[in-house]
Amino acid sequence: MTTTTGTPLDVPRGLAGVVVTDTALGDVRGREGFYHYRQYSAIELAQTRSFEDVWYLMTEGELPGPAARADFATRTAGLRRLPAEVRDALPAIARAGAAAGPLAGLRTALSLLGASAGFRPVYDIDAERRRSDALTACAAVPTVLTALYRLGQGLEPVEPRDDLPYAANYLYMLTGSVPEAGRVRAVEQYLISTVDHGFNASTFTGRVVASTGADIAACLVAAVGALSGPLHGGAPSRALDTLDAIGTPDRIDGWIRERVLAGDRIMGFGHPVYRTEDPRSRMLRSIAQGFGGPLVDFAVEVEQQVEAILAELKPGRELHTNVEFYAGVVMELCGLPREMFTPTFCAARVVGWSANILEQAEDSKIIRPAARYAGPPPPQPVPAV
């Protein structure tokens, strides 16, 4: 990073706390346990609005009225079907990435979608064409992810339905049957709560690529690549794996103490921004408790005991459940396979990425930080062959 005079400026590792731009899309206020999309509480939006409403808000800058809502829903539903070139390539993509899963295949499919749909560099097109390309990509992502999953399971992809809302259509394409309303709403609330969350690694990556003027697909592929890292997007299923490993309530104390004392990370607990309870976790806990059952009871007991043990062994450090802990529980209750937990997160976050890409495209300044060289002192003579 450099100052306005071009002088290098040292910043914290990982750019923690460094403000790199202005945004009108939202923010995370970690000390308060609050985050928002534009001027509205993200949690309140999840509790009161549809996914399409929030998608419209992030893209257009305001919540839609009845007419705009209907038009937007019709427009985006009509974009769910994939171009023939992409659809025909999905079996090969699924076979090639069988071990890696749908998220890896999405990178390839998005590149192909951008080429077949004629996406052009955002630097060369106007704002309306950028929005059109972004909507096309966002609408296609659930279709690609569910198709790749089903192909990986030896099943035929399920074509999208124009008459179903975003979340219901996603579950329909995943399972092949129209989902129960309670499950749809639970998944929809999860999707809304994960649309955007400040300048996380994948969002920032997408904006860096957008700053070069690249096309929407290139920006989204980069964001998906960042999300695929286990330190960013892989935790929902891992949090459930923790519950599986503990097994029964009588094992909680011993299992957790052993790992805390060994310095291991407890998946589903702690967040780099929040210093209080993650508001997404609070909402998802409530949704899970609405379903009820042994898994929910066990998860709540694990949460309570983990927080008590952490308070005892690491006093002064507030560690609470993050979004992944109860997200995994909710998705398990709604019948989603664990290998689709992170892809489902991606099906929501693609809307936030796209909004950030569109915002970044309004600024023609390329993001170009500096690095401090720490290798052997140059110049040194090149050894003779």
Long-range contacts (C-beta under 8 A, 24 or more apart in sequence): 1-369, 1-370, 2-369, 2-370, 8-370, 8-372, 10-372, 16-272, 20-199, 20-204, 20-367, 21-207, 21-360, 21-363, 23-199, 23-356, 23-359, 24-61, 24-359, 25-58, 25-196, 25-352, 25-355, 25-356, 25-359, 26-196, 26-198, 27-198, 28-197, 28-198, 28-273, 28-274, 30-271, 30-273, 30-274, 30-275, 30-276, 31-275, 31-276, 32-276, 33-274, 33-275, 33-276, 33-277, 33-278, 33-279, 34-279, 35-197, 35-198, 35-279, 37-195, 37-196, 38-62, 42-192, 42-193, 42-195, 42-196, 42-279, 42-280, 43-193, 43-279, 43-280, 43-282, 43-283, 45-192, 46-189, 46-190, 46-192, 46-193, 46-283, 47-189, 47-283, 49-192, 50-165, 50-166, 50-188, 51-165, 51-166, 51-167, 51-188, 51-191, 51-192, 51-348, 52-76, 52-165, 52-166, 54-192, 54-195, 54-351, 55-138, 55-166, 55-195, 55-351, 58-195, 58-196, 58-351, 58-352, 58-354, 58-355, 59-131, 59-134, 59-135, 59-351, 59-354, 59-355, 59-358, 73-165, 74-162, 75-135, 76-135, 76-138, 76-139, 76-166, 77-139, 77-160, 77-162, 77-163, 77-164, 77-169, 78-162, 79-135, 79-136, 79-139, 79-140, 80-139, 80-140, 80-142, 80-143, 80-160, 80-162, 80-169, 81-143, 81-159, 81-160, 82-113, 82-140, 82-143, 82-144, 82-147, 83-113, 83-116, 83-117, 85-112, 85-116, 86-112, 86-113, 86-116, 86-140, 86-144, 87-147, 87-157, 90-144, 90-147, 90-148, 90-151, 90-157, 91-151, 93-148, 94-147, 94-148, 94-151, 94-152, 95-151, 97-148, 98-152, 101-148, 101-149, 101-152, 101-339, 101-343, 102-144, 102-145, 102-146, 102-148, 102-149, 102-152, 102-339, 102-340, 102-343, 103-145, 103-224, 103-227, 103-228, 103-233, 103-342, 103-343, 103-346, 104-228, 105-144, 105-148, 106-141, 106-144, 106-145, 106-148, 106-224, 106-343, 106-346, 107-221, 107-224, 107-225, 109-144, 109-148, 110-137, 110-140, 110-141, 110-144, 110-217, 110-220, 110-221, 110-224, 111-217, 111-218, 111-221, 113-137, 113-140, 113-144, 113-217, 114-215, 114-216, 114-217, 114-218, 115-217, 119-215, 119-216, 119-217, 120-215, 121-213, 121-214, 121-215, 122-210, 122-213, 122-214, 122-215, 122-216, 122-219, 122-357, 122-361, 123-212, 123-213, 123-214, 123-361, 123-364, 124-213, 127-358, 127-361, 127-362, 130-216, 130-357, 130-358, 130-361, 131-358, 133-215, 133-216, 133-217, 134-216, 134-354, 134-355, 134-357, 134-358, 135-354, 137-216, 137-217, 137-220, 137-350, 137-354, 138-350, 138-351, 138-354, 141-346, 141-347, 141-350, 142-166, 142-169, 142-170, 142-173, 142-347, 143-173, 145-340, 145-343, 145-344, 145-346, 145-347, 146-170, 146-173, 146-174, 147-173, 149-174, 149-337, 149-339, 149-340, 149-343, 150-174, 150-176, 166-191, 167-191, 170-344, 170-347, 171-334, 171-336, 174-336, 174-340, 175-335, 179-334, 179-335, 182-291, 183-333, 183-334, 183-335, 186-287, 186-290, 186-291, 186-330, 186-333, 186-334, 187-330, 187-331, 187-334, 187-336, 187-344, 189-283, 189-284, 189-287, 190-284, 190-287, 190-327, 190-330, 190-331, 190-344, 190-348, 191-344, 191-347, 191-348, 192-348, 193-280, 193-283, 193-284, 193-323, 194-280, 194-323, 194-327, 194-345, 194-348, 194-349, 195-348, 195-349, 195-351, 195-352, 196-349, 196-351, 196-352, 196-355, 196-356, 197-352, 198-273, 200-232, 201-226, 201-227, 201-229, 201-232, 202-226, 202-227, 202-232, 202-233, 202-349, 202-353, 203-349, 203-352, 203-353, 203-356, 206-353, 206-356, 206-357, 206-360, 207-356, 207-357, 207-359, 207-360, 207-367, 208-367, 210-356, 210-357, 210-360, 210-361, 211-360, 211-363, 211-365, 211-366, 211-367, 212-366, 213-361, 213-364, 213-366, 216-354, 216-357, 219-353, 219-357, 220-350, 220-353, 220-354, 220-357, 223-349, 223-350, 223-353, 224-346, 227-342, 227-345, 227-346, 227-349, 228-342, 233-342, 233-345, 233-346, 234-342, 235-267, 235-268, 235-322, 235-324, 236-324, 236-327, 236-328, 236-331, 236-341, 236-342, 236-345, 237-328, 237-338, 237-339, 237-341, 237-342, 238-267, 238-268, 238-324, 239-267, 239-268, 239-324, 239-325, 239-327, 239-328, 240-328, 240-329, 240-332, 240-338, 241-267, 242-266, 242-267, 242-268, 242-302, 243-295, 243-298, 243-299, 243-302, 243-329, 246-302, 249-298, 249-301, 252-301, 252-302, 252-305, 252-306, 253-305, 253-309, 256-302, 256-305, 256-306, 256-309, 257-309, 257-313, 260-309, 260-310, 260-313, 260-314, 261-313, 266-306, 266-310, 266-319, 267-324, 267-325, 268-321, 268-322, 268-324, 268-325, 268-328, 269-306, 269-310, 269-319, 269-320, 269-321, 269-322, 269-325, 270-319, 270-320, 270-322, 271-320, 271-322, 274-320, 274-322, 275-318, 276-318, 276-320, 277-320, 277-321, 278-320, 278-321, 278-322, 278-323, 280-322, 280-323, 280-327, 281-320, 281-321, 281-322, 281-323, 281-325, 281-326, 284-323, 284-326, 284-327, 284-329, 284-330, 285-321, 285-326, 287-326, 287-330, 288-326, 288-329, 288-330, 288-333, 291-330, 291-333, 293-333, 295-329, 295-332, 295-333, 296-329, 296-333, 299-325, 299-326, 299-329
